[in-house]
Amino acid sequence: MVSENLPSTLILGKSNSYGLTRDAEILQDAIKQAGGQAEYATIKQRSWWQRLLRTKRAKRIIHLERAFPGWFGAASEETLLVPNQERFPHRQVGRLRQVSRVLAKTRHGEAVFSAQGVATSYLGFSSPDRRMSGVEKDFSRFFHLAGGSTLKGTEDVLALWAKHPEWPELYLVQKQANVAGGVPRNVTLISGYMDDKALQVLQNGCGVHLCPSRAEGWGHHLIEGLSVGAVVVTTDAPPMNEHVDASCGVLVPYQRSEPRHLGTNFYVDPTALEAAIERIIAMPDAEKRSLGEAARRRYEAIDAGFRQRVRDLLV
């Protein structure tokens, strides 16, 4: 419950129990850690908030993913937007006129929204630190976190595992509704409820995280893979290649692309992905561990940079 003393920052978004909810929690925590005040409200709470906003308004309101017209004018100083370009429709571009400034999660997003003529600053973002002590990492174990998304390249990964029954076991975590038919015998599917601690153990225990995303607004599963010191395999396209490069992971070229709202879908090259996985299987553990250590350092740099920019831009 939000107190009657309105915070300087109100974070506004949809509650979906996946990335959007996590985004709100991360941003709220970073603002508070930097010494600011922040509360979170869902877009459906507008009528409830109106009673408070008649006499006093939050200094700034940050809209997450999209801009919500029902909340325009509710901030006393500025209306900010932290968008996901691959989920921002062309039909809503006109709403950007009501936005004081876009705070972009990635350099790719910064370029996309700057091109729309709206004032844009680079904020960056972060993801939860999933590193866990006491869990031995096995660099022969592969992991793919699809969750509730259909843009993670899951079909490409499963097609290759079906083609290669000799490959090591793959652990796939995917929402039950998105599971299409069966999976190959060398794939362990976890599709029902999974305790977060059990998921964290799995993330830490698997040494290779497959993240051949087609599009990302940020990419929590990539960043979480970096945080646990895994070898992260992802698509060599923006914004995925902003997070991972050859010094801390494995990039795979894309075969084709197509527009998706204001963003772009990049489809990984299956042949190149196959070759990358074969190379990782044959790679000495010492080399994979070295990449994993570099991945952890990359995570720490991403997180520290985001928290500094929160202090500079929002506190």
C-alpha positions, 0 to 999 in steps of 0.5 A: 500500500502506498502512503499518503505522502506521495513518493518522488517517483512512481513506477507504473506498469503491468503486473505479469509475474515475469519480466515486467514485474521484475523490471519494476522491482529492480528499478524501485530497488535501485532508486531506493538504494541510491537514496531516492523514494519510489513506489510501484503501481499497476495501470489498473490503480488509476482511479484509486490514485486519483483521490491522492493526485487531486491535491498532490502529485508524484514528482515523476512517473515512470511508465514501463514498456509502454506509455499509458494514456490514463496516467498522462498528466499525473506527474507534477514534473516529468513523465518518463518511459522505460520501453521495450522496443520490440513490444512498442507498437507503431500505432502508439508512437503518437503517445511519445509526445506526452513523454518528457524523456525516454530512458533506454535500457540498451544502446539499441533502444536509445537509437530506436527511440531517438529516431522517433524524435523523443528526448532519449537518455541511456539508463541501462538496466540490470538483473537479479544476481543469481550466483549461489555458493556451494553449487558445483558448476558442470560445464557439460550441462546445458540450460535454456530458460524459455519461461513464458516467452516465445522469442528465446529461440527455443525451437532452434535449440530443440531442433538441434538437440533432436538432430544430435541424440549424442549431445549432453542433456539439455535442461529446458524450463518453459511455461506449460502453455508454450510447450509444443508437442514432445521434446527429444529424449536428451532434453529434460523439460521442466514445465510446471511450477518450479521453486525459485531456489531450485531454479537458482540451483539449476542455473548455477549447476549448468555451465552453459546457458543457451540464449539465442534470443530473437529479440530482447527489451533487456534480456534477464535470462542472458544477464542472469547467466552472466551473473552465475558465471556460465558460458552464455551463448546468444545471438550476434544482434542488438541488444544481445551483443551489447551484453555478450561478446567473445571475451565473456561468451559465445556469439552466433550470427543471425540468418535473417531478420524481420521487423517487430513493432519498433524493434527487430526479430533476429533469427539465429543461423541454425548451422552456426548455432550447431557449430558453436555448440559442437565447439563448446562441447569440445572446449576444455573445461579450463577455457569454459571456466575462464569465459565464465569468470569473465561473464561474472565480471561483465555482470558486475560492470553492467549492474554497477553502471546501471546503479550509477546512472540511476543516481545521476538521472533519477535521484 
